[in-house]
Amino acid sequence: MFINGFELPESNNGIVYFPGSPRQYRADCKAGIFKIGETDMLGNSLTMEVLGYYPFDKAMFGYPRQPWIEVFFIDKENAFSNILFKTESITNFIELMRKLALNSQTISTQIITAKTAKRSSEQGTYYAVEFTATDNKVERIQQLLEFTNSQGKELCVSRFADNNQEIQLAQLEELAPANNQEELINNSHLKLEDF
């Protein structure tokens, strides 16, 4: 199929999305920085608007079989993106979702800041990722909802998914338009039981 290089990819509310090819972020927990690919160093902080996630167990990248989570999000440049977390970073991610759920909020109605935090062990120094959340604007949540609805479940095609497993998209597609953030937050949910 010929793709015209003079045309911009389709966008929804300005979100740049190449189907099947999210911008790939990495958490380098040896150096304590986030990267796009291997060469674009970003520092120790990453802002995300999370749309969904995929928890799985797999041996990869030279690591033994262990839990991973692939998170799909919109980055600060409005590009559809993904990132992998493992070990303590997964625990921190789940704990953030738990805190939000206890306040009847979901991760997809928030702006998430991921920061690397230095740790020490018998094996040496490493970094874990810690997460904080702040309320997103209702208008922006609606834009994310429209983007998610327009792309459907094909949006988050994991490189690591088995054929019989499904990506956990934020259940935003079930929401009716809301007049205020509290109503939107109270009517949305994620599936925590998958962890």
Short mmCIF file of the C-alpha atoms (twelve columns), coordinates in Angstrom:
data_MODEL
# 
_entry.id   MODEL 
# 
loop_
_atom_site.group_PDB 
_atom_site.id 
_atom_site.type_symbol 
_atom_site.label_atom_id 
_atom_site.label_alt_id 
_atom_site.label_comp_id 
_atom_site.label_asym_id 
_atom_site.label_seq_id 
_atom_site.Cartn_x 
_atom_site.Cartn_y 
_atom_site.Cartn_z 
_atom_site.pdbx_PDB_model_num 
ATOM 1   C CA . MET A 1   0.000   0.000   0.000  1 
ATOM 2   C CA . PHE A 2   1.360   3.417   -1.003 1 
ATOM 3   C CA . ILE A 3   1.342   6.070   1.730  1 
ATOM 4   C CA . ASN A 4   1.672   9.674   0.630  1 
ATOM 5   C CA . GLY A 5   4.572   11.222  2.551  1 
ATOM 6   C CA . PHE A 6   3.135   14.726  2.084  1 
ATOM 7   C CA . GLU A 7   0.031   13.964  4.136  1 
ATOM 8   C CA . LEU A 8   -0.090  14.101  7.910  1 
ATOM 9   C CA . PRO A 9   -1.440  11.027  9.684  1 
ATOM 10  C CA . GLU A 10  -5.080  11.171  10.702 1 
ATOM 11  C CA . SER A 11  -5.542  12.781  14.086 1 
ATOM 12  C CA . ASN A 12  -8.370  13.071  16.541 1 
ATOM 13  C CA . ASN A 13  -8.273  16.187  18.705 1 
ATOM 14  C CA . GLY A 14  -4.692  16.690  17.552 1 
ATOM 15  C CA . ILE A 15  -3.489  13.317  18.886 1 
ATOM 16  C CA . VAL A 16  -0.819  11.888  16.581 1 
ATOM 17  C CA . TYR A 17  -1.387  8.173   16.076 1 
ATOM 18  C CA . PHE A 18  0.279   5.758   13.668 1 
ATOM 19  C CA . PRO A 19  -1.812  2.546   13.864 1 
ATOM 20  C CA . GLY A 20  0.151   -0.321  15.370 1 
ATOM 21  C CA . SER A 21  3.169   1.886   16.103 1 
ATOM 22  C CA . PRO A 22  2.976   3.879   19.333 1 
ATOM 23  C CA . ARG A 23  5.897   6.120   20.308 1 
ATOM 24  C CA . GLN A 24  8.058   3.820   22.417 1 
ATOM 25  C CA . TYR A 25  9.219   5.214   25.745 1 
ATOM 26  C CA . ARG A 26  11.614  3.394   28.045 1 
ATOM 27  C CA . ALA A 27  12.290  3.657   31.755 1 
ATOM 28  C CA . ASP A 28  16.043  3.128   32.141 1 
ATOM 29  C CA . CYS A 29  16.140  2.028   35.775 1 
ATOM 30  C CA . LYS A 30  19.926  1.678   35.755 1 
ATOM 31  C CA . ALA A 31  20.499  5.331   34.812 1 
ATOM 32  C CA . GLY A 32  17.320  6.763   36.376 1 
ATOM 33  C CA . ILE A 33  16.011  8.409   33.197 1 
ATOM 34  C CA . PHE A 34  13.218  8.075   30.667 1 
ATOM 35  C CA . LYS A 35  14.007  7.748   26.967 1 
ATOM 36  C CA . ILE A 36  12.257  7.651   23.638 1 
ATOM 37  C CA . GLY A 37  13.857  4.689   21.942 1 
ATOM 38  C CA . GLU A 38  17.522  4.316   22.868 1 
ATOM 39  C CA . THR A 39  18.919  7.749   22.069 1 
ATOM 40  C CA . ASP A 40  16.423  10.500  23.018 1 
ATOM 41  C CA . MET A 41  17.162  11.111  26.732 1 
ATOM 42  C CA . LEU A 42  14.354  12.913  28.572 1 
ATOM 43  C CA . GLY A 43  15.349  13.171  32.236 1 
ATOM 44  C CA . ASN A 44  13.856  11.637  35.363 1 
ATOM 45  C CA . SER A 45  10.203  12.653  34.847 1 
ATOM 46  C CA . LEU A 46  7.486   11.632  32.364 1 
ATOM 47  C CA . THR A 47  3.956   13.023  32.032 1 
ATOM 48  C CA . MET A 48  1.252   10.626  30.820 1 
ATOM 49  C CA . GLU A 49  -2.480  10.592  30.114 1 
ATOM 50  C CA . VAL A 50  -3.104  6.863   30.485 1 
ATOM 51  C CA . LEU A 51  -5.640  5.216   28.158 1 
ATOM 52  C CA . GLY A 52  -5.059  1.566   29.009 1 
ATOM 53  C CA . TYR A 53  -2.626  -1.086  30.166 1 
ATOM 54  C CA . TYR A 54  -1.659  -4.701  29.582 1 
ATOM 55  C CA . PRO A 55  -0.333  -6.806  32.504 1 
ATOM 56  C CA . PHE A 56  1.523   -9.987  31.560 1 
ATOM 57  C CA . ASP A 57  4.256   -12.440 32.640 1 
ATOM 58  C CA . LYS A 58  7.082   -13.125 30.222 1 
ATOM 59  C CA . ALA A 59  10.828  -13.749 29.952 1 
ATOM 60  C CA . MET A 60  12.284  -11.050 27.701 1 
ATOM 61  C CA . PHE A 61  15.155  -8.603  27.216 1 
ATOM 62  C CA . GLY A 62  17.464  -11.027 29.022 1 
ATOM 63  C CA . TYR A 63  15.318  -11.075 32.178 1 
ATOM 64  C CA . PRO A 64  13.803  -14.285 33.582 1 
ATOM 65  C CA . ARG A 65  10.024  -14.750 33.472 1 
ATOM 66  C CA . GLN A 66  8.465   -12.008 35.602 1 
ATOM 67  C CA . PRO A 67  5.461   -9.649  35.703 1 
ATOM 68  C CA . TRP A 68  5.421   -6.683  33.311 1 
ATOM 69  C CA . ILE A 69  2.873   -4.009  32.528 1 
ATOM 70  C CA . GLU A 70  2.652   -2.196  29.209 1 
ATOM 71  C CA . VAL A 71  0.987   1.201   29.602 1 
ATOM 72  C CA . PHE A 72  -0.599  3.016   26.656 1 
ATOM 73  C CA . PHE A 73  -0.808  6.792   27.003 1 
ATOM 74  C CA . ILE A 74  -0.795  10.195  25.345 1 
ATOM 75  C CA . ASP A 75  2.462   12.057  25.955 1 
ATOM 76  C CA . LYS A 76  2.972   15.792  26.487 1 
ATOM 77  C CA . GLU A 77  3.464   16.275  22.729 1 
ATOM 78  C CA . ASN A 78  0.056   14.661  22.103 1 
ATOM 79  C CA . ALA A 79  1.476   11.450  20.607 1 
ATOM 80  C CA . PHE A 80  -0.029  8.027   21.272 1 
ATOM 81  C CA . SER A 81  2.725   6.182   23.180 1 
ATOM 82  C CA . ASN A 82  3.595   3.136   25.271 1 
ATOM 83  C CA . ILE A 83  6.047   2.152   28.009 1 
ATOM 84  C CA . LEU A 84  6.914   -1.018  29.947 1 
ATOM 85  C CA . PHE A 85  7.299   -1.281  33.724 1 
ATOM 86  C CA . LYS A 86  8.392   -4.205  35.898 1 
ATOM 87  C CA . THR A 87  9.074   -5.140  39.545 1 
ATOM 88  C CA . GLU A 88  8.676   -2.315  42.078 1 
ATOM 89  C CA . SER A 89  7.455   0.104   39.407 1 
ATOM 90  C CA . ILE A 90  4.424   -2.156  38.772 1 
ATOM 91  C CA . THR A 91  3.680   -2.214  42.498 1 
ATOM 92  C CA . ASN A 92  3.802   1.590   42.555 1 
ATOM 93  C CA . PHE A 93  1.534   1.844   39.486 1 
ATOM 94  C CA . ILE A 94  -1.046  -0.496  40.996 1 
ATOM 95  C CA . GLU A 95  -0.916  1.350   44.314 1 
ATOM 96  C CA . LEU A 96  -1.656  4.634   42.536 1 
ATOM 97  C CA . MET A 97  -4.679  3.020   40.836 1 
ATOM 98  C CA . ARG A 98  -5.808  1.652   44.203 1 
ATOM 99  C CA . LYS A 99  -5.602  5.097   45.837 1 
ATOM 100 C CA . LEU A 100 -7.570  6.614   42.976 1 
ATOM 101 C CA . ALA A 101 -10.198 3.842   43.109 1 
ATOM 102 C CA . LEU A 102 -10.650 4.398   46.857 1 
ATOM 103 C CA . ASN A 103 -11.569 7.994   45.961 1 
ATOM 104 C CA . SER A 104 -13.899 6.877   43.119 1 
ATOM 105 C CA . GLN A 105 -11.417 8.057   40.488 1 
ATOM 106 C CA . THR A 106 -9.662  6.283   37.629 1 
ATOM 107 C CA . ILE A 107 -6.209  6.625   36.204 1 
ATOM 108 C CA . SER A 108 -7.613  7.784   32.841 1 
ATOM 109 C CA . THR A 109 -9.203  10.897  34.336 1 
ATOM 110 C CA . GLN A 110 -5.837  12.015  35.699 1 
ATOM 111 C CA . ILE A 111 -2.546  13.450  34.518 1 
ATOM 112 C CA . ILE A 112 0.071   10.978  35.713 1 
ATOM 113 C CA . THR A 113 3.620   11.996  36.523 1 
ATOM 114 C CA . ALA A 114 6.163   9.184   36.616 1 
ATOM 115 C CA . LYS A 115 9.496   9.926   38.312 1 
ATOM 116 C CA . THR A 116 12.533  7.769   38.884 1 
ATOM 117 C CA . ALA A 117 13.598  7.353   42.513 1 
ATOM 118 C CA . LYS A 118 17.005  6.048   43.608 1 
ATOM 119 C CA . ARG A 119 17.187  2.767   45.513 1 
ATOM 120 C CA . SER A 120 20.032  0.668   46.935 1 
ATOM 121 C CA . SER A 121 20.328  -3.064  47.423 1 
ATOM 122 C CA . GLU A 122 23.029  -5.685  47.866 1 
ATOM 123 C CA . GLN A 123 23.366  -5.740  44.066 1 
ATOM 124 C CA . GLY A 124 23.996  -1.970  43.907 1 
ATOM 125 C CA . THR A 125 22.092  1.171   43.018 1 
ATOM 126 C CA . TYR A 126 19.032  1.177   40.769 1 
ATOM 127 C CA . TYR A 127 15.951  3.331   40.183 1 
ATOM 128 C CA . ALA A 128 12.252  2.536   40.594 1 
ATOM 129 C CA . VAL A 129 9.437   4.540   39.050 1 
ATOM 130 C CA . GLU A 130 7.023   6.317   41.399 1 
ATOM 131 C CA . PHE A 131 3.715   7.815   40.273 1 
ATOM 132 C CA . THR A 132 1.580   10.793  41.263 1 
ATOM 133 C CA . ALA A 133 -1.734  11.996  39.842 1 
ATOM 134 C CA . THR A 134 -3.510  15.309  39.381 1 
ATOM 135 C CA . ASP A 135 -7.023  15.853  38.013 1 
ATOM 136 C CA . ASN A 136 -7.234  16.346  34.279 1 
ATOM 137 C CA . LYS A 137 -9.594  18.936  32.765 1 
ATOM 138 C CA . VAL A 138 -13.064 17.739  31.816 1 
ATOM 139 C CA . GLU A 139 -12.606 19.024  28.251 1 
ATOM 140 C CA . ARG A 140 -9.383  17.040  27.880 1 
ATOM 141 C CA . ILE A 141 -10.961 13.885  29.332 1 
ATOM 142 C CA . GLN A 142 -13.712 14.234  26.714 1 
ATOM 143 C CA . GLN A 143 -11.050 14.525  23.967 1 
ATOM 144 C CA . LEU A 144 -9.344  11.370  25.230 1 
ATOM 145 C CA . LEU A 145 -12.721 9.635   25.351 1 
ATOM 146 C CA . GLU A 146 -13.461 10.628  21.742 1 
ATOM 147 C CA . PHE A 147 -10.023 9.441   20.614 1 
ATOM 148 C CA . THR A 148 -10.408 6.101   22.420 1 
ATOM 149 C CA . ASN A 149 -13.918 5.601   21.016 1 
ATOM 150 C CA . SER A 150 -12.839 6.461   17.470 1 
ATOM 151 C CA . GLN A 151 -10.040 3.874   17.494 1 
ATOM 152 C CA . GLY A 152 -11.751 1.031   19.358 1 
ATOM 153 C CA . LYS A 153 -9.960  -1.946  20.885 1 
ATOM 154 C CA . GLU A 154 -7.456  -1.991  17.999 1 
ATOM 155 C CA . LEU A 155 -5.899  1.112   19.549 1 
ATOM 156 C CA . CYS A 156 -3.695  -0.737  22.017 1 
ATOM 157 C CA . VAL A 157 -2.138  -3.621  20.125 1 
ATOM 158 C CA . SER A 158 0.516   -4.942  22.455 1 
ATOM 159 C CA . ARG A 159 3.753   -6.289  21.049 1 
ATOM 160 C CA . PHE A 160 3.659   -8.778  23.928 1 
ATOM 161 C CA . ALA A 161 0.001   -9.902  24.026 1 
ATOM 162 C CA . ASP A 162 -0.880  -13.547 23.584 1 
ATOM 163 C CA . ASN A 163 -3.757  -14.236 21.209 1 
ATOM 164 C CA . ASN A 164 -6.174  -15.111 24.021 1 
ATOM 165 C CA . GLN A 165 -5.456  -12.055 26.169 1 
ATOM 166 C CA . GLU A 166 -7.020  -8.647  25.847 1 
ATOM 167 C CA . ILE A 167 -5.655  -5.198  26.536 1 
ATOM 168 C CA . GLN A 168 -7.377  -3.446  29.427 1 
ATOM 169 C CA . LEU A 169 -8.497  -0.184  27.877 1 
ATOM 170 C CA . ALA A 170 -9.838  2.362   30.255 1 
ATOM 171 C CA . GLN A 171 -13.563 1.764   30.189 1 
ATOM 172 C CA . LEU A 172 -14.205 5.267   28.888 1 
ATOM 173 C CA . GLU A 173 -16.278 4.089   25.924 1 
ATOM 174 C CA . GLU A 174 -19.149 3.291   28.305 1 
ATOM 175 C CA . LEU A 175 -19.432 6.891   29.497 1 
ATOM 176 C CA . ALA A 176 -22.064 9.327   28.397 1 
ATOM 177 C CA . PRO A 177 -20.918 12.942  28.035 1 
ATOM 178 C CA . ALA A 178 -20.690 14.478  31.490 1 
ATOM 179 C CA . ASN A 179 -21.286 18.058  32.554 1 
ATOM 180 C CA . ASN A 180 -18.692 18.034  35.299 1 
ATOM 181 C CA . GLN A 181 -15.537 16.165  36.260 1 
ATOM 182 C CA . GLU A 182 -17.067 14.583  39.365 1 
ATOM 183 C CA . GLU A 183 -19.820 12.920  37.293 1 
ATOM 184 C CA . LEU A 184 -17.273 11.738  34.710 1 
ATOM 185 C CA . ILE A 185 -14.946 10.343  37.368 1 
ATOM 186 C CA . ASN A 186 -17.744 8.593   39.249 1 
ATOM 187 C CA . ASN A 187 -18.990 6.902   36.064 1 
ATOM 188 C CA . SER A 188 -15.623 5.535   34.900 1 
ATOM 189 C CA . HIS A 189 -13.617 2.535   36.065 1 
ATOM 190 C CA . LEU A 190 -10.638 0.284   35.340 1 
ATOM 191 C CA . LYS A 191 -10.337 -3.421  36.063 1 
ATOM 192 C CA . LEU A 192 -8.001  -3.852  39.008 1 
ATOM 193 C CA . GLU A 193 -8.808  -7.557  39.353 1 
ATOM 194 C CA . ASP A 194 -6.533  -8.333  36.390 1 
ATOM 195 C CA . PHE A 195 -3.421  -7.735  38.498 1 
# 
